Amino acid sequence: MAYSSPSQSQSPSQSGAAQALNGQHPELAFADADTDEDEREREREWGAQVPEEKPFLGSMARKQSLSERRNVELPLLKVINEKDTEPESATPSPEAFAPGLRRNSISMPSGINALDLEALRLRHQMQPQDALHEEIIADDGTPGTPGTPTTPVTPGITAPTTSANTPDTDKVVSGTAINFANANDDSDDEFGNARRPVHRDRFRSRRRASIAPLPALRLNSKEMLASDFDSHSVASNQASITSVNSLASLLREKMQAFPQLIRKKKRETKDYKIKIFVIIMFFMIIFLIGYAYVAYHQQVLTKSYFQKIKFNSHDRIFRILSHEDKEVISGQLGTTLGFDTAPFHCLEDHRRRDGSVCIEWNGIARLHLNFEDKGVFRCYTLQWQALTPGLLPTDCYELKRDNGLWFGGGVTKGQEWSLSYANFDFAPYASGDSKIHQFGNGVKRYFINSIGVAMQVSERTPLQLGVNRTENRFCLRAANDEFTFVNHLTPLPQLDYRICTTEDMRSLHMLMTQQSLWDGLKEQEFKVLHSLLEEPVWRIPHAETPESLNETAICDYSESAIAMGLGHILINEFWQENIGDFTVDKARFPTLKDTIDVLRRRGFKVVLTIQPFISTDSANFKDAVRRKLLIYERHSERSIPALTRYKSSSSAGVLDITNNASVPWLLEKLQRLKEEYGVQSFYLDLGTGYNLPHYYQCRETLDNPDTYARLFTASLEGAGLMAVSTASVVPKPPTFLSTPPANATWEGLRETLGAVLNYGVIGYPFVLPGVIGGDYLLQRPLSKMVSFYAMAQPPLPDPELFIRWLQLATFMPAMQFSHLPSEYRSDLVTRVAQELKEVRQTVVIALLKKYLSPSMNEGLPLVRPLWMMDPHDPACLIVSDEFSVGEELIVAPILHAGREEREVYLPQGVWKDGIDGSLRKGSRWMHGYRVPKDKIAYFRKMPDNTRF
């Protein structure tokens, strides 16, 4: 038996008889499967028969072959009848080869004669195999119809049939399909030649078919029976040398496939980018859908009230818009309510007839919103009512927004320039000692932001204030406690305040603090106001005990002060034997009336210090108890007075200002002093809210301890008050508000400037700074209020501190001396004092008088922070150690020891240097500006058309 494969695409030069198989079996040979028509003609001339294809007669449709799926032509193996071949000879003739066998085919391995092919065939048939699909190729080389299964009719071999127990015939077994024949086919073609089955190797390309070694029987797609051949022969399985034409065919095939590989890579790259793009688009769509869902529900829940209020009643986010619909303030209302209860509109019985909007959280709290249009100003009123015990209505707003800063609240414990720089937990908003308590002696429920937002809280609200820089929150809370807001004005806490907005911070400040201070002002009172601006206050030095003060000390001090000018002689409470006597101590002041007459002829005005406290050692204490004029203990009879401690008195009662008999009783005694001794006015030393007895109870319920100071001050306006020590509302002129007592240190100097500026911001235009050089001296921190101690005058301060303090006080609304410059016996101190006196008389006083009328009309302070000059300049907001007198003078004092230079910022405009007279351009910083010890940096504003 011999093997050959027809060639279908070889040129005539590649045709011919195959070489002998190592000279031993010329009947076995391999030929390429691409025989063309010329080779078939030569084969017919040699007398070979080319079988015709016969269609497959099987009952099942054949699955597409590998060649059809890959769209390529694969070589077939042709079985040649051994009887048609010549006997073995040394030189094979052309007739010894099967038709179509190429003469340039590769040689077969030696020792092929040793193979028992019949045994191999039988052995192969005995093994279980899948049905192989075969194709019949006719003698003319035309294959059978694709897609139609054909079965070779081979004697001795029965075509496989399909059954339920046999494998699916559509499965194609990977490997070479081989059919063996030992008998001729009964059917002949049209030329009388017997048809012979030809098997095409579906897994072998044309090139590989022409160079492959001895064919191996495949049991599956990966294993071969070449080892069986090697076990029966010594034939080598080394590959034959590829012909030149085969190499050319390989090269041509690779070159033709190269563009397809490039296109495939491009297509794969393009597919990769498309996949990434699709993934990105998928996540973007998911994000947009989620964002739209959240935004939609937020929009649905957010309702618009009064056109410029946006309020989401679910999470209670509150926003106010400007005239240009720009958000100016945002916060969260009702932070203590929780989110488990849905709000609803109030019932008709709970609604008001003033046009307000009412929202209620069932059984928890009720909120009323209202609106007031004032042209360029828009004000909104918010009122929370707690409906359940334990609920503390709390609203929080942004502490910092768009570089805006919150101001107000007066002096805080940390002496911060702005509330936005503070950080403290909720504390009752009441007057106190800023060394111990959170707020100082001057309070006002007014807060303003530099972006054009202001808040004003009702006096009836038990207000607690909290600032949290970490959470960027500025919070208002209504909560009662055991002292400050012990009196419940409503059954449950109620938070009531209003918010006003506008574009100009200065105009907004004027709106919120506007009050006509001219109302009821008498001519004599106006003269007193001018005298306080023009002349200093001379506080008589004193020690810790009353014995240190007498007529001689007053006379000697006035003779020394007259060299600096005239003014007001202030005598502390030691003019009495005991606090609350309201009569002169005859033992120490036997001729006080004559002494006061001498002072008046010299041009001085005498001021006595009075207090609402009555020492238990005073004769008036028994009289006040009998008349029930004192504040009494809570939950006790009115005959039992509540006691407290104040300065030199370790035990004292407090006049009940709500008792209608208390004010006439006190006014009578004060009027007697004025008539008998010629006293012009009084200094009302009220202490602070915390100086009241802890369990205080008045005849009429007070809103808070500061209400007491307000009522007491208003009751004594007719008696003539020069200044008060504490306030919660602006006192009627000419009454000034004193700053807290300052320690005689550099820190005390800085605190004095901060107090004057902060009190001016909350609406106190007339502020009396403490004594130049300090009110007391303590080198250790205080554990109790300053007013608990009888503080003596501090020793003579350091000359540098005194000079810098005097420089600052020169530009204040009023000046107050205790130590005199002459005490230093220094030419430098004396010269500086004279120069500053001239500056005040020629520059400062003129400006104070000029801006006095606008301050009384608009509530603007005489001494102002820089942001009041230009609220749109960010640098002006952060400068805390400069100030302006009106709008025409800027002062930059030295506030630290040993310094003779500083940074100075000038707002827009042209400014004249007060030290060297040079012109300075505004809207810029001056770094390293030199300020000698005997000078203070101040700049006067010049007309805009001034040229250098």
HELIX and SHEET records of a PDB file:
HELIX    1   1 PRO A   12  GLN A   14  5                                   3    
HELIX    2   2 GLU A   37  GLU A   45  1                                   9    
HELIX    3   3 LEU A   66  ARG A   70  1                                   5    
HELIX    4   4 GLU A   82  ASP A   84  5                                   3    
HELIX    5   5 PRO A   94  ALA A   96  5                                   3    
HELIX    6   6 ILE A  112  ALA A  114  5                                   3    
HELIX    7   7 LEU A  117  MET A  126  1                                  10    
HELIX    8   8 ARG A  206  ILE A  211  1                                   6    
HELIX    9   9 ALA A  226  HIS A  232  1                                   7    
HELIX   10  10 VAL A  244  LEU A  301  1                                  58    
HELIX   11  11 GLU A  348  HIS A  350  5                                   3    
HELIX   12  12 LEU A  419  TYR A  421  5                                   3    
HELIX   13  13 MET A  505  THR A  513  1                                   9    
HELIX   14  14 GLU A  523  GLU A  534  1                                  12    
HELIX   15  15 PRO A  546  SER A  548  5                                   3    
HELIX   16  16 GLU A  551  ALA A  561  1                                  11    
HELIX   17  17 GLU A  573  TRP A  575  5                                   3    
HELIX   18  18 LEU A  592  ARG A  602  1                                  11    
HELIX   19  19 ALA A  619  ARG A  627  1                                   9    
HELIX   20  20 SER A  662  TYR A  677  1                                  16    
HELIX   21  21 GLY A  689  ASN A  691  5                                   3    
HELIX   22  22 PRO A  705  SER A  715  1                                  11    
HELIX   23  23 GLU A  717  ALA A  719  5                                   3    
HELIX   24  24 TRP A  746  VAL A  761  1                                  16    
HELIX   25  25 VAL A  786  PHE A  788  5                                   3    
HELIX   26  26 PRO A  799  ALA A  809  1                                  11    
HELIX   27  27 PRO A  821  TYR A  824  5                                   4    
HELIX   28  28 ASP A  827  VAL A  839  1                                  13    
HELIX   29  29 ARG A  840  VAL A  844  3                                   5    
HELIX   30  30 ILE A  845  LYS A  850  1                                   6    
HELIX   31  31 LEU A  852  GLU A  858  1                                   7    
HELIX   32  32 LEU A  866  MET A  868  5                                   3    
HELIX   33  33 PRO A  874  ILE A  878  1                                   5    
SHEET    1   A 3 ALA A   2  SER A   4  0                                        
SHEET    2   A 3 LEU A  76  ILE A  80 -1                                        
SHEET    3   A 3 VAL A 198  ARG A 200 -1                                        
SHEET    1   B 8 THR A 302  TYR A 305  0                                        
SHEET    2   B 8 ILE A 309  ASN A 312 -1                                        
SHEET    3   B 8 ILE A 317  LEU A 321 -1                                        
SHEET    4   B 8 GLU A 327  GLN A 332 -1                                        
SHEET    5   B 8 THR A 394  GLU A 398 -1                                        
SHEET    6   B 8 ARG A 473  ALA A 478 -1                                        
SHEET    7   B 8 LEU A 463  ASN A 468 -1                                        
SHEET    8   B 8 PHE A 424  PRO A 428 -1                                        
SHEET    1   C 8 PRO A 343  HIS A 345  0                                        
SHEET    2   C 8 VAL A 357  TRP A 361 -1                                        
SHEET    3   C 8 ALA A 365  LYS A 374 -1                                        
SHEET    4   C 8 PHE A 377  ALA A 386 -1                                        
SHEET    5   C 8 GLN A 494  THR A 501 -1                                        
SHEET    6   C 8 VAL A 453  VAL A 457 -1                                        
SHEET    7   C 8 TYR A 446  ASN A 449 -1                                        
SHEET    8   C 8 TRP A 406  GLY A 408 -1                                        
SHEET    1   D 8 VAL A 767  LEU A 768  0                                        
SHEET    2   D 8 PHE A 736  SER A 738  1                                        
SHEET    3   D 8 LEU A 721  VAL A 724  1                                        
SHEET    4   D 8 SER A 681  LEU A 684  1                                        
SHEET    5   D 8 LYS A 605  ILE A 610  1                                        
SHEET    6   D 8 HIS A 568  ILE A 571  1                                        
SHEET    7   D 8 VAL A 537  ARG A 539  1                                        
SHEET    8   D 8 GLN A 816  PHE A 817  1                                        
SHEET    1   E 3 PHE A 613  SER A 615  0                                        
SHEET    2   E 3 SER A 649  VAL A 654 -1                                        
SHEET    3   E 3 LEU A 643  TYR A 646 -1                                        
SHEET    1   F 2 TYR A 632  GLU A 633  0                                        
SHEET    2   F 2 TYR A 696  GLN A 697 -1                                        
SHEET    1   G 6 VAL A 863  ARG A 864  0                                        
SHEET    2   G 6 PHE A 883  VAL A 885 -1                                        
SHEET    3   G 6 LEU A 889  ALA A 892 -1                                        
SHEET    4   G 6 ALA A 937  MET A 942 -1                                        
SHEET    5   G 6 VAL A 910  ASP A 913 -1                                        
SHEET    6   G 6 LEU A 919  LYS A 921 -1                                        
SHEET    1   H 2 GLU A 901  LEU A 906  0                                        
SHEET    2   H 2 ARG A 924  ARG A 930 -1                                        
END                                                                             
